[in-house]
């Protein structure tokens, strides 16, 4: 057995992996809250819609067979196809995870239940849909308590990162990727600057809370004194209003639906393909995907607007689409969520992928550790030349990485030195790549992919290849 470090902070229980199974061991101190998770009628509605992680209680004999003697209650959870972290999400995805958190908190009110925490780390994405995965996050709340205890954490990990992203252009990679416990209002005030901090929405969402926080310092302990309403009904009403207010703020700072960036216009831009080439490329990629079984796992690197990700999803394949442009991934997520296509868009720069983070750098696994060997097919369309020229990654390293990510096949595109975009990326440094050629490209990939099939040379001079790690 191995214990995923993501659960080591929880005194109520921890996760174990064994033979591909994901188990949650509930310690005696957490049994009462765990049974709330199992018995809540309100949570049943979320289970039916797939918004809670699917969970099975192991029998006493199964627990004994696992050699677990210090706990009686053990769950087996479904494995979400690909684990992602908030710093890799788009703003719209973070907002959706926040909406799910508030949905759960509101649904639990009539049962007298509450949440111990409200962090995006309680949520994973199954395709484009957020799924709440922390079975030990619920507790029975004091009947007359009108406070939503996790509100400050919700603001630090949902509201402020969204405010920074939508108003200041600071990415989630720069906020939640660095500040794992969230962003403080003082950070927002500093980032907003001396003038903007007095303007909406910063005045009410950051400047005033930061000022109140200074007034109610550790020297005024009565600020933290428990408060009670006169009746249970009054407490529930006040708490309901607090949750509605939190939702209003979340939606106010969330991203707008219409967004544009340089890369969001790339698909139809001047540096892309003529219509004939585009149709040919789409057909060739579709032919390669057709050889994969349904439910095969596909990684689309440099997915842009997700044309080929959605092509794979249309064949019933599970897709992880990565791109470094937040806007294109945000737009893709909105599109596939509206249609239910099994595509998980993530903001990941393959030249500098998400590193390990948290305590001892083990609470969040590096992107490449999560991705290696997890995919049946990898798409690298119009990507290699960006890595080669812009990021100065040697071709041999690109080949090695591609081979480590796929178990079976690779669809890759060759863009030569004569290509206008290649020359634009070089910016006068063409001599650095004077030896780069189709022959060199094919020989490099053949070291890891013995079977290489040239699919077609497009009119633009670009060439598509389908490669396999083993002979057919």
C-alpha positions in Angstrom: 0.0 0.0 0.0 1.0 3.6 -0.5 -0.6 6.6 1.1 -1.3 9.6 -1.3 0.2 12.6 0.4 -2.9 14.7 -0.5 -4.7 13.3 2.5 -2.0 13.4 5.2 -3.3 16.5 6.9 -6.8 15.1 7.7 -7.0 13.7 11.3 -10.3 11.9 10.4 -8.8 9.5 7.9 -6.5 9.0 5.0 -6.3 7.6 1.5 -4.6 4.4 0.4 -3.8 3.0 -3.1 -3.6 -0.7 -3.5 -3.7 -2.7 -6.8 -5.2 0.3 -8.6 -7.9 0.7 -6.0 -8.4 4.0 -4.1 -9.4 3.4 -0.5 -10.3 5.9 2.2 -9.5 4.6 5.7 -11.8 6.3 8.3 -10.2 6.6 11.7 -12.4 6.3 14.8 -12.4 10.1 15.3 -14.0 10.5 11.8 -16.6 7.7 11.8 -19.5 9.9 12.9 -18.9 12.4 10.1 -18.3 9.7 7.6 -21.7 8.2 8.3 -23.2 11.6 7.7 -21.8 11.4 4.2 -23.4 7.9 3.7 -26.8 8.6 5.3 -27.6 12.1 4.1 -30.7 12.2 1.9 -29.7 15.6 0.6 -26.4 14.2 -0.7 -28.3 11.4 -2.5 -29.4 13.9 -5.1 -25.8 14.8 -5.8 -24.8 11.2 -6.0 -27.5 10.5 -8.6 -26.2 13.3 -10.8 -22.6 12.2 -10.4 -21.6 15.3 -8.5 -20.2 13.3 -5.6 -17.5 10.7 -6.0 -18.9 7.2 -6.3 -18.3 5.4 -3.1 -18.7 1.8 -1.8 -18.4 0.7 1.8 -16.1 -2.3 2.3 -17.4 -5.2 4.3 -15.7 -6.1 7.6 -14.2 -9.2 5.8 -12.7 -7.0 3.0 -11.2 -4.6 5.6 -9.7 -7.6 7.4 -8.3 -9.0 4.2 -6.6 -5.7 3.5 -4.8 -6.0 6.8 -6.3 -2.9 8.3 -6.7 -3.3 12.0 -6.8 0.2 13.3 -10.1 1.2 11.6 -13.4 -0.5 11.0 -14.9 1.8 8.3 -13.2 1.8 4.9 -14.6 3.3 1.6 -13.6 2.5 -1.9 -13.9 5.5 -4.2 -14.1 5.5 -8.0 -10.9 6.7 -9.7 -11.4 10.0 -11.4 -9.8 9.4 -14.9 -7.2 12.2 -14.5 -6.3 14.1 -11.3 -6.0 17.9 -11.8 -5.3 20.7 -9.4 -6.9 24.2 -9.2 -3.8 25.9 -10.5 -4.3 24.0 -13.8 -8.0 24.9 -14.1 -9.5 27.8 -16.0 -11.3 30.6 -14.1 -14.7 29.2 -15.2 -13.7 25.8 -13.9 -12.8 27.3 -10.5 -16.1 29.1 -10.4 -18.0 25.9 -11.2 -16.2 24.1 -8.4 -17.2 27.0 -6.1 -20.8 26.7 -7.2 -20.8 23.0 -6.4 -19.4 23.7 -3.0 -22.2 26.2 -2.3 -24.8 23.9 -3.7 -23.7 21.2 -1.2 -23.7 23.7 1.7 -27.2 24.9 1.0 -28.6 21.4 0.4 -27.3 20.3 3.8 -28.9 23.1 5.8 -32.3 21.4 6.4 -30.5 18.3 7.8 -28.5 20.4 10.3 -25.3 19.5 8.6 -22.4 21.7 7.6 -19.0 21.6 6.0 -15.6 21.6 7.8 -13.9 23.3 4.9 -14.5 24.9 1.5 -11.5 24.5 -0.7 -11.2 23.7 -4.4 -8.9 20.8 -3.4 -12.1 19.0 -2.4 -13.1 18.9 -6.0 -11.8 17.0 -9.1 -13.1 17.1 -12.7 -14.6 14.1 -14.4 -14.3 15.3 -17.9 -15.7 18.9 -17.8 -17.9 18.2 -14.7 -16.8 19.1 -11.1 -17.1 16.2 -8.7 -16.8 16.6 -4.9 -14.4 14.0 -3.6 -13.8 14.6 0.2 -16.0 12.2 2.1 -14.9 13.5 5.4 -15.7 17.1 4.8 -19.1 17.1 6.4 -20.1 17.5 10.1 -23.1 18.2 12.2 -23.3 21.9 13.0 -24.5 23.6 16.2 -28.2 24.1 15.7 -28.1 27.8 16.6 -24.9 28.7 14.9 -25.6 31.3 12.1 -22.0 31.3 10.7 -20.7 29.5 7.7 -17.4 28.4 9.3 -15.5 27.9 6.0 -16.4 31.3 4.6 -13.0 32.9 5.0 -11.4 29.9 3.3 -13.9 30.0 0.5 -13.0 33.6 -0.1 -9.2 32.9 -0.1 -9.4 30.0 -2.4 -12.3 30.8 -4.7 -13.2 34.5 -4.6 -9.8 36.2 -4.4 -8.1 34.0 -7.1 -11.1 34.7 -9.4 -11.0 38.4 -8.7 -7.2 38.4 -9.5 -7.8 36.5 -12.7 -10.7 38.5 -14.1 -9.8 42.0 -12.9 -5.9 41.9 -12.9 -5.1 39.2 -15.4 -3.2 37.2 -12.7 -3.6 33.5 -13.6 -4.6 30.7 -11.2 -1.1 29.3 -11.8 0.3 32.5 -10.3 -2.1 32.5 -7.3 -3.2 29.0 -6.3 -0.1 27.6 -7.9 2.0 29.6 -5.4 -0.4 30.3 -2.5 -1.8 26.8 -1.9 -3.9 28.0 1.1 -5.3 30.8 -0.9 -5.0 34.6 -1.4 -5.3 37.0 1.5 -7.3 40.3 1.2 -4.1 42.1 1.9 -2.5 40.5 -1.2 -5.5 41.7 -3.3 -5.1 45.3 -2.0 -1.4 45.3 -2.8 -1.9 43.9 -6.3 -4.8 46.3 -7.0 -2.6 49.3 -6.3 -3.1 52.6 -4.5 -6.0 53.9 -6.7 -7.8 50.7 -7.9 -8.1 49.4 -4.3 -10.7 52.1 -3.6 -12.8 51.2 -6.7 -15.3 48.3 -7.0 -15.1 45.4 -6.7 -11.9 45.7 -4.8 -13.2 48.2 -2.2 -15.9 45.8 -0.9 -14.2 42.5 -1.6 -10.7 43.2 -0.5 -9.9 46.7 0.9 -12.6 46.7 3.5 -12.0 43.1 4.7 -8.3 43.8 4.9 -9.0 46.9 7.1 -11.4 44.9 9.3 -8.9 42.2 9.6 -6.3 44.6 11.0 -8.8 46.0 13.5 -9.8 42.5 14.7 -6.3 41.2 15.3 -5.2 38.5 17.7 -5.3 41.1 20.4 -9.1 41.1 20.3 -10.0 37.5 21.0 -13.7 38.3 21.4 -13.8 38.6 17.6 -13.6 34.7 17.5 -16.2 34.1 20.2 -19.0 31.7 19.2 -22.3 33.4 18.5 -25.8 31.9 18.7 -29.1 32.9 17.2 -32.2 32.9 19.3 -33.7 29.9 17.5 -32.7 27.1 15.2 -34.9 28.5 12.5 -33.3 32.0 12.8 -29.8 30.5 12.6 -30.7 28.5 9.5 -32.2 31.6 7.8 -29.2 33.7 8.5 -26.8 30.9 7.3 -28.9 30.5 4.1 -28.6 34.3 3.5 -24.8 34.1 4.0 -24.5 31.3 1.5 -26.6 33.2 -1.1 -24.4 36.2 -0.5 -21.3 34.1 -1.1 -22.8 32.8 -4.4 -23.6 36.4 -5.5 -20.0 37.4 -4.9 -18.7 34.4 -6.6 -20.7 35.1 -9.7 -19.7 38.8 -9.6 -16.0 38.1 -9.7 -16.3 35.1 -12.0 -15.2 35.2 -15.7 -17.4 36.6 -18.4 -18.4 34.2 -21.2 -17.0 36.2 -24.1 -13.2 36.2 -24.0 -10.5 36.6 -26.6 -6.8 36.2 -26.8 -4.2 35.9 -29.6 -4.4 32.1 -29.5 -8.2 32.0 -29.3 -8.3 33.4 -32.8 -5.5 31.1 -34.1 -7.7 28.5 -35.6 -9.0 30.8 -38.4 -6.0 33.2 -38.4 -3.6 34.0 -41.1 -0.9 31.7 -39.7 -3.1 28.6 -39.9 -4.2 26.4 -42.7 -6.0 26.9 -46.0 -9.4 25.3 -45.9 -8.4 22.3 -48.0 -5.4 21.5 -45.7 -7.6 21.9 -42.6 -10.2 19.4 -43.9 -7.4 17.0 -44.9 -5.8 17.3 -41.5 -9.1 16.7 -39.7 -9.8 13.6 -41.7 -6.3 12.2 -41.2 -6.5 12.7 -37.4 -10.0 11.2 -37.4 -8.6 8.1 -39.2 -5.9 7.7 -36.6 -8.4 8.1 -33.7 -10.8 5.5 -35.3 -8.2 2.8 -34.7 -8.5 3.4 -30.9 -11.2 1.6 -28.9 -14.1 3.5 -27.2 -13.0 4.8 -23.8 -9.4 5.0 -24.9 -7.5 7.8 -23.2 -6.2 10.6 -25.4 -3.9 13.5 -24.5 -4.1 16.5 -26.8 -1.0 18.7 -26.4 -1.4 22.3 -27.6 -5.2 21.7 -28.0 -6.0 25.4 -28.8 -9.8 25.5 -29.5 -10.1 21.7 -29.0 -11.1 20.7 -32.5 -9.2 17.4 -32.3 -10.0 16.9 -28.7 -13.7 17.0 -29.5 -13.2 14.7 -32.5 -11.8 12.1 -30.1 -14.6 12.7 -27.6 -17.1 12.2 -30.3 -15.7 8.7 -30.7 -16.3 8.0 -27.0 -12.7 8.5 -26.0 -11.7 10.2 -22.8 -9.6 13.3 -23.5 -7.3 15.5 -21.5 -6.6 18.7 -23.5 -3.7 21.0 -22.4 -2.7 24.4 -23.7 -0.9 27.3 -22.1 -3.5 29.8 -23.1 -6.1 30.3 -20.4 -8.8 31.9 -22.6 -8.8 29.1 -25.2 -9.1 26.5 -22.4 -11.8 28.5 -20.7 -13.8 28.7 -24.0 -13.2 25.0 -24.6 -14.4 24.0 -21.2 -17.6 26.0 -21.6 -18.2 24.4 -25.0 -17.7 20.7 -23.9 -19.6 21.2 -20.7 -22.6 22.4 -22.6 -22.5 19.3 -24.8 -21.3 16.8 -22.2 -18.3 15.8 -24.3 -15.6 13.9 -22.2 -12.9 16.5 -22.5 -10.9 17.9 -19.5 -9.2 21.2 -20.5 -6.2 22.2 -18.5 -3.9 25.2 -18.5 -0.5 23.5 -18.7 2.7 24.7 -20.4 4.5 21.5 -21.5 7.8 23.4 -21.6 7.3 24.1 -17.9 4.6 21.7 -16.6 3.1 21.9 -13.1 5.7 20.9 -10.5 5.2 19.0 -7.3 3.9 21.2 -4.5 2.8 21.2 -0.9 4.5 19.6 2.0 7.8 18.0 0.8 6.6 18.7 -2.7 4.3 15.6 -2.5 0.8 16.9 -1.8 0.3 17.8 -5.5 2.0 15.4 -7.9 3.9 16.9 -10.9 1.8 16.9 -14.1 4.2 14.6 -15.9 4.1 12.1 -13.0 0.3 12.0 -13.4 0.4 11.8 -17.2 3.2 9.4 -17.9 1.9 6.1 -19.3 -1.7 7.1 -18.8 -2.7 7.6 -22.4 -3.3 5.3 -25.3 -2.7 8.1 -27.8 -1.0 11.5 -27.8 -1.7 14.2 -30.3 1.1 16.7 -30.9 -0.3 18.8 -33.8 1.6 22.0 -34.6 3.5 21.7 -31.3 7.0 20.3 -31.9 8.3 23.5 -33.7 7.1 25.7 -30.8 9.0 23.5 -28.3 12.0 23.3 -30.6 12.3 27.0 -31.5 10.6 29.1 -28.9 11.6 27.0 -25.9 14.9 25.6 -27.2 14.0 22.0 -26.3 16.2 19.5 -28.1 14.4 17.2 -30.5 15.6 14.1 -28.7 14.0 15.4 -25.5 10.7 16.0 -27.2 10.8 12.5 -28.6 11.6 11.0 -25.1 8.8 12.9 -23.5 6.2 11.9 -26.1 7.2 8.3 -25.8 6.8 8.4 -22.0 3.3 9.9 -22.2 1.7 7.4 -24.6 1.4 3.6 -24.3 0.5 3.0 -27.9 0.4 5.7 -30.6 1.4 9.3 -31.4 0.0 11.6 -34.0 2.6 14.3 -34.7 3.0 17.1 -37.2 6.2 18.1 -38.9 6.7 21.9 -39.6 9.8 22.6 -41.6 12.3 25.5 -41.6 10.6 26.9 -44.7 7.3 27.3 -43.0 6.3 31.0 -42.5 5.4 30.4 -38.8 8.7 28.5 -38.2 10.6 31.4 -39.6 8.6 33.9 -37.6 9.3 32.0 -34.4 13.0 31.9 -35.2 13.2 35.7 -35.3 16.4 35.8 -37.3 17.9 32.8 -35.5 17.4 30.3 -38.4 21.0 29.2 -38.2 20.3 27.5 -34.8 18.1 25.1 -36.7 19.9 24.8 -40.0 20.2 21.0 -39.6 16.5 20.4 -38.9 14.9 18.4 -41.7 12.2 15.8 -42.3 14.9 13.1 -42.3 16.2 14.2 -38.9 12.7 14.5 -37.6 11.8 10.9 -38.7 15.1 9.4 -37.5 14.7 11.0 -34.0 11.2 9.7 -33.5 12.1 6.3 -34.9 14.3 5.7 -31.8 11.2 5.4 -29.7 8.5 4.7 -32.3 9.6 1.8 -34.5 6.5 2.1 -36.7 6.2 5.4 -38.5 3.6 6.0 -41.2 3.6 9.2 -43.1 -0.1 10.1 -43.3 0.0 13.0 -45.8 2.0 16.0 -46.8 -0.3 19.0 -46.8 -0.2 21.7 -49.4 1.5 24.0 -46.9 4.5 21.6 -46.7 3.6 20.4 -43.3 3.5 16.6 -42.8 1.4 14.4 -40.5 2.7 11.2 -39.1 1.1 8.4 -37.2 3.6 6.5 -35.0 3.4 3.4 -32.8 5.7 2.2 -30.0 5.3 -1.4 -31.2 5.0 -3.0 -34.6 1.3 -3.7 -35.6 
